[in-house]
Amino acid sequence: MGLTEDILRESQRGRILQILMTVFPEAVSFSDLYASMVRQGSTIKNFQALAFHIGYLKDRGYVRLEKLRSGRADIELNLVRLTAHGVDLLDRRILPDPGVAF
């Protein structure tokens, strides 16, 4: 992978955090997050790429994953929520993460 791909991934992670900040402390579904990124001109390829970035951000403690279940319809919705640690990163109260750019 080249430098261009690294920068693209880092900026996509930053965009995810910025979108989540706009609704903090609420959570967002994967599909709504993906749609927001596409509307804002992101070149994120698909849900698998989004899941990759969410996994990275989760492992770093910036987001939390939640599942919302509907008992009657037996539907499960995957949600993403920004954590306080993620807010601190966006507000520059902690050291920058080289894997996230904004």
C-alpha positions as CSV (number, residue, x, y, z in Angstrom):
1,M,0.0,0.0,0.0
2,G,1.2,3.4,-0.9
3,L,1.3,6.7,0.9
4,T,-1.8,7.9,-1.0
5,E,-3.9,4.9,0.2
6,D,-2.6,5.5,3.8
7,I,-3.7,9.1,3.7
8,L,-7.1,8.2,2.3
9,R,-7.7,5.6,5.0
10,E,-6.6,8.1,7.7
11,S,-8.9,10.8,6.4
12,Q,-11.9,8.4,6.1
13,R,-11.4,7.5,9.8
14,G,-11.3,11.1,10.7
15,R,-14.5,11.8,8.7
16,I,-16.3,8.9,10.6
17,L,-15.4,10.5,13.9
18,Q,-16.5,14.0,12.7
19,I,-19.9,12.6,11.6
20,L,-20.4,10.8,14.9
21,M,-19.5,14.0,16.7
22,T,-22.4,15.8,15.0
23,V,-24.9,13.5,16.8
24,F,-22.9,12.8,20.0
25,P,-24.0,11.3,22.4
26,E,-26.4,9.5,20.1
27,A,-25.5,6.4,18.0
28,V,-25.7,6.1,14.2
29,S,-26.5,3.0,12.2
30,F,-23.8,1.6,9.8
31,S,-26.1,2.4,6.9
32,D,-26.7,6.0,8.0
33,L,-23.0,6.5,8.6
34,Y,-22.2,5.1,5.2
35,A,-24.8,7.3,3.5
36,S,-23.5,10.4,5.3
37,M,-20.0,9.7,4.1
38,V,-21.1,9.2,0.5
39,R,-23.1,12.4,0.6
40,Q,-20.1,14.3,1.9
41,G,-18.0,13.0,-1.1
42,S,-16.1,10.2,0.6
43,T,-14.6,7.6,-1.7
44,I,-15.2,4.8,0.8
45,K,-15.9,1.8,-1.4
46,N,-18.5,-0.3,0.5
47,F,-19.8,-1.5,3.9
48,Q,-16.8,-3.8,4.3
49,A,-14.4,-0.9,4.1
50,L,-16.6,1.0,6.6
51,A,-16.5,-2.0,8.9
52,F,-12.7,-2.1,8.6
53,H,-12.4,1.5,9.7
54,I,-15.0,1.1,12.5
55,G,-13.0,-1.9,13.8
56,Y,-9.8,0.2,13.9
57,L,-11.6,3.0,15.7
58,K,-13.2,0.6,18.1
59,D,-9.8,-1.0,18.9
60,R,-8.3,2.4,19.6
61,G,-11.2,3.2,22.0
62,Y,-12.7,6.1,19.8
63,V,-16.1,4.4,19.1
64,R,-18.3,1.8,20.7
65,L,-20.4,-0.7,18.8
66,E,-24.0,-1.5,19.9
67,K,-26.8,-3.7,18.6
68,L,-30.4,-2.6,18.6
69,R,-32.9,-5.5,18.4
70,S,-36.6,-5.4,17.6
71,G,-38.3,-8.2,19.4
72,R,-41.4,-8.4,17.3
73,A,-39.7,-8.1,13.9
74,D,-36.6,-10.0,14.8
75,I,-34.4,-7.3,13.3
76,E,-31.0,-6.4,14.5
77,L,-29.4,-3.0,13.7
78,N,-25.7,-2.3,14.1
79,L,-25.0,1.1,15.7
80,V,-21.8,3.1,16.2
81,R,-21.4,5.6,19.0
82,L,-18.5,8.1,19.6
83,T,-16.8,7.6,23.0
84,A,-15.4,10.3,25.3
85,H,-12.0,9.2,24.1
86,G,-13.0,9.9,20.5
87,V,-14.3,13.4,21.5
88,D,-11.0,14.1,23.2
89,L,-9.1,13.1,20.0
90,L,-11.3,15.4,17.9
91,D,-11.0,18.2,20.5
92,R,-7.2,17.7,20.5
93,R,-7.1,17.0,24.2
94,I,-5.1,13.9,23.7
95,L,-2.1,13.2,21.5
96,P,-2.9,12.8,17.8
97,D,-3.3,9.3,16.4
98,P,-1.2,8.7,13.3
99,G,-4.0,6.4,11.9
100,V,-6.6,9.2,12.0
101,A,-6.5,12.5,10.1
102,F,-9.0,15.4,10.2
